[in-house]
């Protein structure tokens, strides 16, 4: 990511130029040994697919790893993948230094070209497909068509072309049950930062009456307690009733005051660092923990301090790639997501910030580059963990 790319992201008429520039960059990988580039043309635009593999017989393949990005207005994965291939194109690294034997890699870095090209207020700055639907709600039904879920699976809608492309790309490997298939889906979230600020603003004032309405709020508190060795009683969080949609913290007002003091200390210390977490299907727990620890050790000075690198993504309302992994009867499917800080939640606010803050581009680029570095290193480490 550089000033030129960021400027085109924030200048909406230039988005088409940026899109063409991204595709042209990816097209250059065809000149590298063991790498093949292919484009799928759909109504929404062009879906680029990159395959990396040595010349293997099919029965020699043991592992397939799939890296998926830019389903929404979340670009850490897209630009992380782009930077990875730029380094290969420029000869800064050699693919053979990463690629393990007997594995095939697929990269689908730009799954929602419509969202990139035409961000608007109604589609959350490019979050949705042209149809207005969330691409990340279709994966269970794509790979497990017999699965009967709830409305979040959008079972009443036709599958988007993007989901069919991915399924067709890996279908022959999927049908060979002994091949292990790993998915890494790159995302961004604003929730970590929003809930940390909300807790810092309201918890001290509301104390034990504060309503914890989201699991991330509870995880933030757990992280503070573990990092600062704060004593607590069990259970730490309690619901008023089994049907309640929120919980309360099981601490005294004095204990909550100490917790709030440490939360504020934590926020000051980690102000310039990147909040993130990995999440995984049940099957992918050990692999994801190992992967997350390796990346965290490498980038620790730039990432927020946490005792919780990964979470079991059991939340029915989102994370559908992971839900797919948990409902399929096929063995050896391991799906994961990386969630880092969302940089373009409202592209129109970002455009105004760029106009009114003289150092906007410098600060924004610094933040974006950490997210890209996190995605880049996730790719590198995941390729090497067999």
N, C-alpha and C positions, 0 to 999 in steps of 0.2 A: 504494500500500500504506500502510495506517495501523494504529494500535494495534487498532482494532476488527476489521479483517480478520485480522491476525495472531492475535489472541485466538481467533477462530473456527476458524482453521486448527489451533490447538493444543488446542482443546476439541472433541473428536470428535463429541459429540452436537449441536454447533452447526454442523457441516459442512453439513448440509442447508440451514440458514438462509443460510450463506455462498453456497452454490450458487445458491439462489433470488435472492439479492442480486446476484450476478454476472450472471445471466441478465436480471434486470430492468434492470440498467445497460445491457447491450447492446441491449435492446429499444428503448431511447430513441433509438437512432441513426436509426430510421425517420423521425424528424422533421427530419432533415438532408437537404438537397437532394443528389441523386446517390448516396445511400446506401440500400441495401435490406437488411433483416434477415429471415432465414428460419430456422426450426427444423425439425430432423429428429428424430423420436421413434423411439428404438430400445429394446430391452429394458434396456440399461444406463443409459438416461436420455435427456436432450435434447442434441443436437449443434447448437450455434448456428453459423450461417454468415452472414457479412456481405460484401456486394458493394458496391464503389465504382466507379462509371463515369459518365462524361458520356453524354449521349444520342447514341450512336454507331450508325451502320449497321455491320452485321457486317463488311463488307469494308473498313471503316476501321480496325479493330482491328489493332494491330501487336504489342502486348505484353500478356501476362497475368502478373501476379505473385501468388503464393500464399504466405500466411504461416500456418504451422501450429504449434500449441502444445499443451501439456498432454497429450501422449501418455502421460506417466508422472507420477510425483510430482516434477515439475520445473516450477516455476511462473513463472520469469522471463518467458517468452513470454506466458503468460496475462495476467499483471498488467501487462506492457509494452503489450500490445494494449489492455487495459482502460484504462490511463492515456491512451493515444493517443486512444481514442474519448471518454473523459471530457473531454479538452481540446477536442475538437471539439464535444461537447454543450454545454459551458460557454462556448463562443465564444472560448477562449484562442487558438486557431488556426483558420484557415479551410482546409477541404480543398482549395480551389482554389489555395492557396499551395503545396501539395505535388504535387497531381495533374498529371502531364504528359498532354499530348494523346495520344489514340489508344491508351490503355492501360486495362486492367480489373484491379481489385484484388480478391482474395478473402482473407478472414480466417476461419480455423477455429481459434478460440482454446482450445477445450476438447474434445479428442478422446476423453478417457477419463473420463467423469463417474463411472463406478463406482470408479475409483482415487481420485478426489477424495472421494467420499462415504464409502467404506468402507476406509480404510487399515488394514492389519493386518500382523502380523509375517510371515505366510506370503507375502503379496504385496509384500514389501519396502516397506511403508508407502504402498502405493498405486501401485506401479510397474506391475503387470500388469492386464490386462483381467479381467473376471469369469470368463472361461474359464481364467485362469491363464497366458495367453500374452502375449508382448511385441508390442504393436502395430507397433513399428518393425522387425519382421522380415517383414512382408507386402507391402511396397511394390513390390518387384521383380515379384512374381507378379501384383500388382494391375494394373500398367500394362504389363507385358510377360509375358502369360500363357504364351507359348511358351518362356519362359526356363527352362532346366533347371539349377537350382543345387544346393546341398547342403542339409543338414538345417536350416541357419540360415534358410532361406527357408520352412520349415514347409509344404512342398508337400503334406503329407499331411493338412492341416487346411483347413476351410472358411474362406474369406476373411471377416474381421470386417465387420460392417455399416459401421463407420467408413470403411474403405478404399473400399467401394462408394459411399458418399456423396461422398467427394472426387472419385472418378473420374467420377461422374455430373455433378457440379457443373461440372467443366471439360471434359467430353467433347467438346462441340461445338468448343471451341477447340483441343483436342488433335487432332481430325480435320482441322483446317485447318493443313496442314504449314508454312505460311509465318509463322504466328504464333509469336513467341518466348515461351516459358513459363519463368518463373523461380520456383523454390521456395526458401523460407527456413524451415527446420525448427528450432525453438528447443528446446534441450536444456540440461541441466546435468550436470556430472560431478564426482565426488569424487576422481578419479584424480590430477589435477594436484597438489592439496594433499597427498594421501596419499603420493605418490611423492617429492615434494620433502622431506617430513619423513623418509621412509624413507632417502633418500639422505643427508640431513644426519646421521642417526643411525648409519648402518651403513657408508657408503663409506670413511670415514677408517680405521675399524677393520679392515675386510676388504681394503681397498686393491685391488690388481690382481686379486684372486680374486673380487671382488664380481660377482654374476651379474645382468646387466641382462635382466630377463625380460619387459619391456613397452616398446614403442616410445616411450611418453611419458617413461620414464626417460632414454632416449637424447636425446630432444628437450630435456629440462631441462638436461642437460649441455651440449649444443650451444649453448643459449641463454647459459649462463654463460660459456662459452669465447668466444663472439662479443661479448658485452657487455663483458667485461674484457680482450679481446685476449690471451687466454692461448695461447701457442704449443702446437701439437699435431702429432702425426705421423699420416700416413695409412696405412691406414684407422684412424679413431679407435676404432672398435669391431670386434672380430673374434670369430668363432665358433670353438669348438674343432673342430667338424665341420659339414658342410653340413646334417646332420639335427638339430643341436642346437637347443633351444628357448630358448636364452639366448645372450648375448654377454658379452665382457669388454672393459674399456677398455684401449686400447693406450698406456698411459702408465707412467712409472716411479713408484715409491712417493713420491718427492720431488715429482714433478709432480702427483700425485694429492693430496698434502697442500696444495699451492697451490690446486688446484681446490676442495677442501673448504673452505678458508679463504674463498674468494670466494663459494662457495655460501652459507655462513653469513652473510656480509656482505649478500648479496642478500636472504636471508630476513628479516633484520632491517629492511632498507630498505623491503621490499615487504610487510611484515607486515599492514598494514591495506588493502592494495590487492586488487583482484579478479583472480584468475587466470582466463584465458579463452583460447580460440582459435576461429577459424572453420575449417571444412573444406569442401571443394568436390569436385565431379566434375571430370573432365578438361576438359570443355567450359567449365566455369564459372571456370576459374583466373583469367583476367584480370579478369573482373567482380568476383569475390570479393576479389581483392587490392586493387582500387580501392576497393571498399566498405569493407573492413576498415581500410584506411589512413585513410579519411575519418572513420570512427567513432573510431579510435584517436587521431587528432589532436585530436578534440573532447573526449575523456574521458581523456586521457593521465595526468592527475594522480591519477585514481582506479583505473587499471588497472595490472596488474603490468607491469614493464618486459620487453619481449620483442623479439627480432629476428625472430621467427617468428609473424606474425599469422595465417597460414593454412597448412593442410596439405592435400595431396591425400589424400582419404579412400579409400585403397585396401585398407582392412582388412576382410576378408571377414566377420568375426564381428559387425560392427555397422555402423551408418550406411547402412541399406538404402535410404533415400530417394536417397542419392547413388549407391549401386550401381545403382538403377533407371535413373538418368540415364546411367550408363556402359554399360548393356546394351541400352537401347532403340535401335531403328533410326530412330526419329523424330528428325529434325534439330531444332535450336533448343530443346533442353531443357537447362536450367541449374539444377542443384540444389546447395544449400548448407545447412550447419548452423552454428548458433552454440552453442558449449559454454562456459558460464560455471560458476562454482563451485556445487556442489550444496548447497542450504541445508537440505533435509529428508531426508537419507539414511535416518535412523531417527527417525521422528516421535515414538516413545515415549521415546527419549533426550532429544529436544527438550522434550517435556512435562515431564520430570523436571528438566531444566536450568532451565526457566522457574519451577519451584517453588522451586528451591534458590539461584538467583542473582537478587539484587535488581535488578540492572541488565540482566537478560537481554533484555527487550523492546526497550530502547533500543539495545543493541549489535546485536541481530538485525535490527532494522528498518534500521539504518544499512547493514548488509551486503546485505540484500535489496534496498534501494533502489538500490544500485549496479548489481546485476544487472538490475533493471527498467529503469534508465536506459540500460544497454547495449542491451537489447532494443528499447526505445523509439527510440533513435537509429539503430539498425540499420533499423528500419521506415522512419523518415523519410528516411534517406539512400538506401535501396534504392528507394523510390518515385521519387526524383528522378534516380537514375542510369538513363538510358534505354538 
